Amino acid sequence: MDFKLPILAPSLLASDYTKLGEEIEKCNQADTKWLHCDIMDGHFVPNISFGPKFVEAAGSCTEAFLDVHLMIEKPDQYIEAFADVGANQITVHQETCPHLHRTIQNIHQQGITAGVALNPATSLQAIEPVLDIVDLVLVMSVNPGFGGQSFIEHTYGRLQKLRKMRDELGAGFLIEVDGGVNLDNISKVVSSGADVLVAGSAVFNAKNIPKRIENLREKAQAGKGTMV
């Protein structure tokens, strides 16, 4: 993946679904490189969002990289379906994958990049065995299931630890954060080690979405200059 870091990835979970094309076009106007799609099944998380058809519809409106986050049980059953409709990357939760190596290999076999996500209470050591084969690690900064939640403060320390693990391994995975990212904390999130920032409400609740994306990017870039 060759993108200028840090990357802002607006989460379509927070968009107005009745105006999906218009919402995505506002992201396009801001030269958005990634769009984040949160897939929820009502089992692993207490909410249901959308499926492959939604991802396909989103992809028809943009050239952006489609970052698909499967917050679902038995994700292997759906990897091919999401790859077929245009997912550029699929991220699965460590907590739902008893055979995580196999699941990551399955994603790579679709010709796309693979990510692994961790809930806030899951130890970073749980994914250490796959850090040499994943393209991205997603650190959840809220408990997954709903948009609009507040950022969990201990995430900063987790980001710093994960960045150190990456450096020690000489690995190349990106570090992504999802949950509660906004104008007030995005600089600190980046300075703590994040490469990719998922932002839902902070983007789509704004009156001027392109301007908000620009402002978030500026704050994120400022954080890159103050790495801790």
C-alpha positions, 0 to 999 in steps of 0.5 A, spaced: 500 500 500 503 506 497 499 512 501 501 518 504 501 517 511 497 519 516 491 517 512 484 519 514 478 514 513 471 516 513 467 511 516 460 510 512 457 507 518 455 515 520 453 517 513 446 518 511 444 512 507 438 515 503 444 520 500 450 515 500 452 517 493 452 525 495 455 523 502 461 519 498 461 525 493 463 530 498 469 525 501 471 525 493 471 533 493 476 532 499 480 527 495 479 522 500 483 516 499 480 511 503 473 509 505 471 505 511 466 500 511 463 497 518 460 490 517 456 488 523 452 482 524 448 483 531 452 477 534 459 479 535 457 486 536 450 488 538 448 492 532 446 490 525 449 495 519 450 493 512 453 487 507 456 486 500 451 490 496 452 496 500 460 496 499 458 495 492 454 501 491 459 505 495 465 503 490 461 505 484 461 512 487 468 513 488 475 511 486 477 511 494 480 504 497 475 500 500 477 498 507 472 493 510 472 492 517 468 485 519 465 485 526 462 479 525 462 471 527 465 466 522 468 471 517 471 466 513 464 465 510 464 472 507 471 474 505 470 472 498 463 475 497 466 482 500 472 481 495 468 480 489 464 486 490 470 491 491 473 491 498 480 493 497 482 490 504 478 486 509 480 486 517 477 481 521 477 481 529 482 476 532 476 475 537 472 471 532 478 467 528 480 461 532 484 459 526 487 466 524 493 465 520 488 461 515 483 467 515 489 472 513 491 467 508 484 466 505 484 474 505 490 474 501 488 469 496 483 474 494 488 478 491 487 484 497 490 486 503 489 483 510 488 486 517 486 484 524 482 488 529 483 488 537 477 490 542 480 494 547 480 489 552 484 484 548 492 484 549 496 486 543 500 479 545 494 476 542 496 478 535 504 477 535 504 471 532 501 474 525 504 481 525 509 478 520 503 477 515 498 482 516 498 489 512 494 492 518 493 492 525 486 496 527 486 498 534 479 499 537 478 505 541 471 504 543 467 497 544 465 496 537 458 496 535 455 503 535 458 510 532 458 516 536 462 513 542 467 516 546 475 515 545 478 510 550 484 514 553 488 507 554 488 507 547 494 512 547 498 507 550 496 501 546 498 505 540 505 506 543 506 499 545 504 496 538 508 501 534 514 499 538 513 492 537 512 493 529 519 497 530 522 491 534 520 486 529 521 490 523 514 489 520 511 493 515 503 493 517 499 500 518 496 501 525 489 504 524 485 506 530 477 506 530 472 509 535 471 516 537 477 520 533 475 527 532 478 534 532 480 534 539 484 528 539 486 526 532 493 529 533 495 525 539 492 519 536 497 520 530 503 522 535 502 516 539 503 511 533 497 511 528 497 511 521 490 510 519 484 514 522 477 512 522 472 518 523 465 517 522 461 522 526 466 527 526 466 527 519 459 526 517 455 530 522 459 536 520 455 541 516 461 542 511 464 535 510 469 537 505 472 542 510 471 538 516 476 532 512 481 538 511 481 540 518 482 533 520 487 532 516 491 538 518 490 536 525 493 529 523 499 532 520 500 536 526 500 530 530 505 526 525 510 532 527 510 530 535 511 523 535 512 520 542 
